[in-house]
């Protein structure tokens, strides 16, 4: 993350933000006291961003009224660029398992849920402690979880490396699955516990400092708000509340531990 501009003029910052986004530059705006700050997400865009800002200052009329093609594709490009082999493999496995689940639901559930019983941990089949994370029961469930896995997991893998991502994946996934099993039994699945683990990891790893894993406060508020809503019973879908909460707490713990260990980043996000 790099700060490009600081200003008290909200109209100016808003126009510059829109202009940069129209040209596919990944930026966001945050508040700092009475100032608004424009932040660049990926350092490889810095030269282009500074040139565009100068162009805008010289001639504010250059801003297009319609989003450019690059702006519409910038999110897709970011998602493809900021991933690694582990992120992609888990996403593909989740999609593949979903397709198999539509064809042979009893066989797939029997093979991948945490246990076939309500009171017996799968000690003899240890893969079952993690395998429920690739089970999804609707397209919306699958798309939501894979999107956030791809976005958060990809960023961790690119910045810290696959070994740290797989450690967080296993720790938060197993913790979430066991917590949900204790409360509700074996009939659950999904990457959402892991997603909350990745959220908690990025949150605490970057808390109070700007790192490439820093997340906008609005995103954290939304995800934590969704978790709380799950406990109210007002949502129209079945929510694995204990998996979400356990995943978030385990991810927060992992974020603190890795922050203290302070591993050398593999590479900066682009």
VENCOR-V800599 format. One record per residue. N is the residue number from 1. SS is DSSP state (alpha for helix, beta for strand, coil for the rest). PSI is psi as a letter, one per 20 degrees, with the letter a starting at -180 (none if undefined). OMEGA is omega in degrees with one decimal (* if undefined). Layout:
n:N ss:SS psi:PSI omega:OMEGA
n:N ss:SS psi:PSI omega:OMEGA
//
This chain:
n:1 ss:coil psi:p omega:178.0
n:2 ss:beta psi:p omega:179.1
n:3 ss:beta psi:p omega:-178.6
n:4 ss:beta psi:h omega:-175.4
n:5 ss:beta psi:q omega:169.8
n:6 ss:beta psi:p omega:-177.4
n:7 ss:beta psi:q omega:172.6
n:8 ss:coil psi:i omega:-178.9
n:9 ss:coil psi:n omega:-175.7
n:10 ss:alpha psi:h omega:179.2
n:11 ss:alpha psi:g omega:-179.9
n:12 ss:alpha psi:g omega:179.7
n:13 ss:alpha psi:g omega:-179.7
n:14 ss:alpha psi:g omega:179.9
n:15 ss:alpha psi:g omega:178.2
n:16 ss:alpha psi:g omega:177.7
n:17 ss:alpha psi:g omega:-179.1
n:18 ss:alpha psi:g omega:-178.4
n:19 ss:alpha psi:g omega:178.6
n:20 ss:alpha psi:g omega:179.4
n:21 ss:alpha psi:h omega:177.6
n:22 ss:alpha psi:h omega:179.2
n:23 ss:coil psi:j omega:173.6
n:24 ss:coil psi:j omega:-179.9
n:25 ss:coil psi:p omega:-176.8
n:26 ss:coil psi:o omega:-177.9
n:27 ss:beta psi:r omega:173.9
n:28 ss:beta psi:r omega:-178.3
n:29 ss:beta psi:p omega:175.9
n:30 ss:beta psi:r omega:177.6
n:31 ss:beta psi:p omega:176.3
n:32 ss:beta psi:n omega:-174.2
n:33 ss:coil psi:c omega:177.9
n:34 ss:coil psi:i omega:-177.0
n:35 ss:beta psi:q omega:169.2
n:36 ss:beta psi:p omega:-177.8
n:37 ss:beta psi:p omega:177.5
n:38 ss:beta psi:p omega:-174.7
n:39 ss:beta psi:p omega:174.4
n:40 ss:beta psi:p omega:-175.5
n:41 ss:coil psi:h omega:-171.9
n:42 ss:coil psi:p omega:-170.4
n:43 ss:alpha psi:h omega:-177.7
n:44 ss:alpha psi:i omega:179.2
n:45 ss:alpha psi:j omega:-168.9
n:46 ss:alpha psi:g omega:-177.9
n:47 ss:alpha psi:g omega:179.9
n:48 ss:alpha psi:g omega:-179.2
n:49 ss:alpha psi:g omega:-179.2
n:50 ss:alpha psi:h omega:178.3
n:51 ss:alpha psi:g omega:178.8
n:52 ss:alpha psi:h omega:177.7
n:53 ss:alpha psi:g omega:178.7
n:54 ss:alpha psi:g omega:177.2
n:55 ss:alpha psi:g omega:-178.8
n:56 ss:alpha psi:g omega:179.0
n:57 ss:alpha psi:h omega:-179.4
n:58 ss:alpha psi:h omega:-176.8
n:59 ss:coil psi:n omega:-178.4
n:60 ss:alpha psi:i omega:-178.4
n:61 ss:alpha psi:i omega:-178.3
n:62 ss:alpha psi:i omega:-177.1
n:63 ss:coil psi:p omega:178.9
n:64 ss:coil psi:q omega:175.5
n:65 ss:coil psi:i omega:-179.8
n:66 ss:coil psi:q omega:177.6
n:67 ss:coil psi:p omega:178.0
n:68 ss:coil psi:r omega:179.0
n:69 ss:alpha psi:h omega:-179.1
n:70 ss:alpha psi:h omega:178.5
n:71 ss:alpha psi:g omega:-178.9
n:72 ss:alpha psi:h omega:-177.0
n:73 ss:alpha psi:i omega:-173.3
n:74 ss:alpha psi:g omega:179.7
n:75 ss:alpha psi:g omega:179.1
n:76 ss:alpha psi:g omega:179.3
n:77 ss:alpha psi:g omega:178.9
n:78 ss:alpha psi:g omega:-178.1
n:79 ss:alpha psi:h omega:179.7
n:80 ss:alpha psi:h omega:-175.5
n:81 ss:alpha psi:g omega:-172.8
n:82 ss:coil psi:l omega:174.8
n:83 ss:coil psi:r omega:175.8
n:84 ss:coil psi:a omega:-174.2
n:85 ss:alpha psi:g omega:-177.6
n:86 ss:alpha psi:g omega:178.0
n:87 ss:alpha psi:g omega:-176.1
n:88 ss:alpha psi:g omega:-178.7
n:89 ss:alpha psi:g omega:-179.4
n:90 ss:alpha psi:h omega:178.5
n:91 ss:alpha psi:g omega:179.8
n:92 ss:alpha psi:g omega:178.8
n:93 ss:alpha psi:g omega:-180.0
n:94 ss:alpha psi:g omega:178.6
n:95 ss:alpha psi:g omega:-179.2
n:96 ss:alpha psi:g omega:179.3
n:97 ss:alpha psi:h omega:177.9
n:98 ss:alpha psi:g omega:178.9
n:99 ss:alpha psi:g omega:178.0
n:100 ss:alpha psi:h omega:-179.0
n:101 ss:alpha psi:h omega:178.5
n:102 ss:alpha psi:h omega:-176.9
n:103 ss:alpha psi:h omega:-177.3
n:104 ss:coil psi:m omega:-173.2
n:105 ss:alpha psi:g omega:-177.1
n:106 ss:alpha psi:g omega:-179.1
n:107 ss:alpha psi:g omega:-177.9
n:108 ss:alpha psi:g omega:177.8
n:109 ss:alpha psi:g omega:179.8
n:110 ss:alpha psi:h omega:-177.6
n:111 ss:alpha psi:h omega:-169.2
n:112 ss:alpha psi:i omega:178.8
n:113 ss:coil psi:r omega:-169.9
n:114 ss:coil psi:h omega:178.4
n:115 ss:coil psi:q omega:174.2
n:116 ss:coil psi:j omega:-179.5
n:117 ss:coil psi:r omega:-179.0
n:118 ss:coil psi:i omega:-173.8
n:119 ss:coil psi:k omega:-177.3
n:120 ss:coil psi:o omega:177.5
n:121 ss:coil psi:q omega:-174.9
n:122 ss:coil psi:l omega:-176.6
n:123 ss:coil psi:h omega:-179.4
n:124 ss:coil psi:i omega:179.0
n:125 ss:coil psi:m omega:-169.2
n:126 ss:coil psi:h omega:178.8
n:127 ss:coil psi:h omega:-178.7
n:128 ss:alpha psi:i omega:177.7
n:129 ss:alpha psi:h omega:-178.8
n:130 ss:alpha psi:h omega:-171.9
n:131 ss:alpha psi:h omega:178.6
n:132 ss:alpha psi:i omega:-176.9
n:133 ss:alpha psi:h omega:-179.8
n:134 ss:alpha psi:j omega:177.2
n:135 ss:coil psi:p omega:176.3
n:136 ss:coil psi:q omega:-168.1
n:137 ss:coil psi:j omega:174.2
n:138 ss:coil psi:r omega:179.0
n:139 ss:alpha psi:g omega:-179.8
n:140 ss:alpha psi:g omega:177.9
n:141 ss:alpha psi:g omega:-178.9
n:142 ss:alpha psi:g omega:-175.2
n:143 ss:alpha psi:g omega:-179.2
n:144 ss:alpha psi:g omega:-176.3
n:145 ss:alpha psi:g omega:-179.1
n:146 ss:alpha psi:h omega:178.1
n:147 ss:alpha psi:g omega:-176.9
n:148 ss:alpha psi:h omega:173.1
n:149 ss:alpha psi:g omega:-178.3
n:150 ss:alpha psi:g omega:-176.5
n:151 ss:alpha psi:g omega:-176.1
n:152 ss:alpha psi:g omega:-180.0
n:153 ss:alpha psi:g omega:179.2
n:154 ss:alpha psi:g omega:-180.0
n:155 ss:alpha psi:g omega:178.7
n:156 ss:alpha psi:g omega:-178.4
n:157 ss:alpha psi:g omega:-178.7
n:158 ss:alpha psi:h omega:-174.8
n:159 ss:alpha psi:g omega:-175.4
n:160 ss:alpha psi:h omega:179.8
n:161 ss:coil psi:q omega:-177.1
n:162 ss:alpha psi:h omega:-178.1
n:163 ss:alpha psi:h omega:178.2
n:164 ss:alpha psi:h omega:178.4
n:165 ss:alpha psi:g omega:-178.5
n:166 ss:alpha psi:h omega:176.5
n:167 ss:alpha psi:g omega:178.3
n:168 ss:alpha psi:h omega:178.3
n:169 ss:alpha psi:g omega:-178.1
n:170 ss:alpha psi:g omega:-177.2
n:171 ss:alpha psi:g omega:-178.5
n:172 ss:alpha psi:h omega:-179.9
n:173 ss:alpha psi:g omega:179.8
n:174 ss:alpha psi:g omega:179.0
n:175 ss:alpha psi:g omega:-180.0
n:176 ss:alpha psi:g omega:-178.5
n:177 ss:alpha psi:g omega:-179.6
n:178 ss:alpha psi:g omega:179.6
n:179 ss:alpha psi:g omega:-179.8
n:180 ss:alpha psi:h omega:179.4
n:181 ss:alpha psi:g omega:-179.8
n:182 ss:alpha psi:h omega:-174.1
n:183 ss:alpha psi:g omega:-169.7
n:184 ss:alpha psi:i omega:-177.2
n:185 ss:coil psi:a omega:-167.8
n:186 ss:coil psi:i omega:-171.9
n:187 ss:coil psi:m omega:178.0
n:188 ss:coil psi:r omega:176.7
n:189 ss:coil psi:r omega:176.1
n:190 ss:coil psi:q omega:179.7
n:191 ss:coil psi:j omega:-171.2
n:192 ss:alpha psi:h omega:175.9
n:193 ss:alpha psi:g omega:176.7
n:194 ss:alpha psi:g omega:178.9
n:195 ss:alpha psi:g omega:177.5
n:196 ss:alpha psi:h omega:175.1
n:197 ss:alpha psi:g omega:177.8
n:198 ss:alpha psi:h omega:177.3
n:199 ss:alpha psi:g omega:179.6
n:200 ss:alpha psi:h omega:179.2
n:201 ss:alpha psi:g omega:-179.7
n:202 ss:alpha psi:h omega:-177.9
n:203 ss:alpha psi:g omega:-176.4
n:204 ss:alpha psi:h omega:177.3
n:205 ss:alpha psi:h omega:-176.5
n:206 ss:coil psi:j omega:-173.4
n:207 ss:coil psi:p omega:177.1
n:208 ss:coil psi:j omega:179.2
n:209 ss:coil psi:q omega:-179.7
n:210 ss:coil psi:o omega:172.5
n:211 ss:coil psi:r omega:176.5
n:212 ss:coil psi:i omega:177.9
n:213 ss:coil psi:j omega:178.7
n:214 ss:coil psi:p omega:179.9
n:215 ss:coil psi:q omega:178.1
n:216 ss:coil psi:p omega:179.2
n:217 ss:alpha psi:h omega:179.7
n:218 ss:alpha psi:h omega:178.3
n:219 ss:alpha psi:g omega:179.8
n:220 ss:alpha psi:g omega:178.6
n:221 ss:alpha psi:g omega:179.6
n:222 ss:alpha psi:g omega:-176.4
n:223 ss:alpha psi:g omega:178.0
n:224 ss:alpha psi:h omega:176.0
n:225 ss:alpha psi:g omega:177.6
n:226 ss:alpha psi:g omega:177.6
n:227 ss:alpha psi:g omega:-179.6
n:228 ss:alpha psi:g omega:178.7
n:229 ss:alpha psi:h omega:179.0
n:230 ss:alpha psi:h omega:-179.4
n:231 ss:alpha psi:i omega:-179.1
n:232 ss:alpha psi:h omega:-178.6
n:233 ss:coil psi:j omega:-177.0
n:234 ss:coil psi:i omega:-177.9
n:235 ss:coil psi:q omega:-175.3
n:236 ss:coil psi:j omega:-179.8
n:237 ss:coil psi:q omega:175.1
n:238 ss:coil psi:p omega:-175.2
n:239 ss:coil psi:p omega:175.0
n:240 ss:coil psi:m omega:-171.2
n:241 ss:alpha psi:g omega:-176.9
n:242 ss:alpha psi:h omega:176.7
n:243 ss:alpha psi:g omega:178.9
n:244 ss:alpha psi:g omega:-177.2
n:245 ss:alpha psi:g omega:179.9
n:246 ss:alpha psi:h omega:177.6
n:247 ss:alpha psi:g omega:179.6
n:248 ss:alpha psi:g omega:-177.9
n:249 ss:alpha psi:g omega:179.3
n:250 ss:alpha psi:h omega:177.0
n:251 ss:alpha psi:h omega:176.4
n:252 ss:alpha psi:g omega:178.0
n:253 ss:alpha psi:g omega:179.4
n:254 ss:alpha psi:h omega:179.0
n:255 ss:alpha psi:g omega:178.2
n:256 ss:alpha psi:g omega:-178.3
n:257 ss:alpha psi:g omega:-178.8
n:258 ss:alpha psi:h omega:176.8
n:259 ss:alpha psi:g omega:178.4
n:260 ss:alpha psi:h omega:177.9
n:261 ss:alpha psi:h omega:174.6
n:262 ss:coil psi:l omega:179.1
n:263 ss:coil psi:q omega:177.0
n:264 ss:coil psi:p omega:179.9
n:265 ss:coil psi:q omega:178.5
n:266 ss:coil psi:g omega:175.6
n:267 ss:coil psi:q omega:175.5
n:268 ss:coil psi:q omega:174.5
n:269 ss:coil psi:q omega:-179.3
n:270 ss:coil psi:none omega:*
//
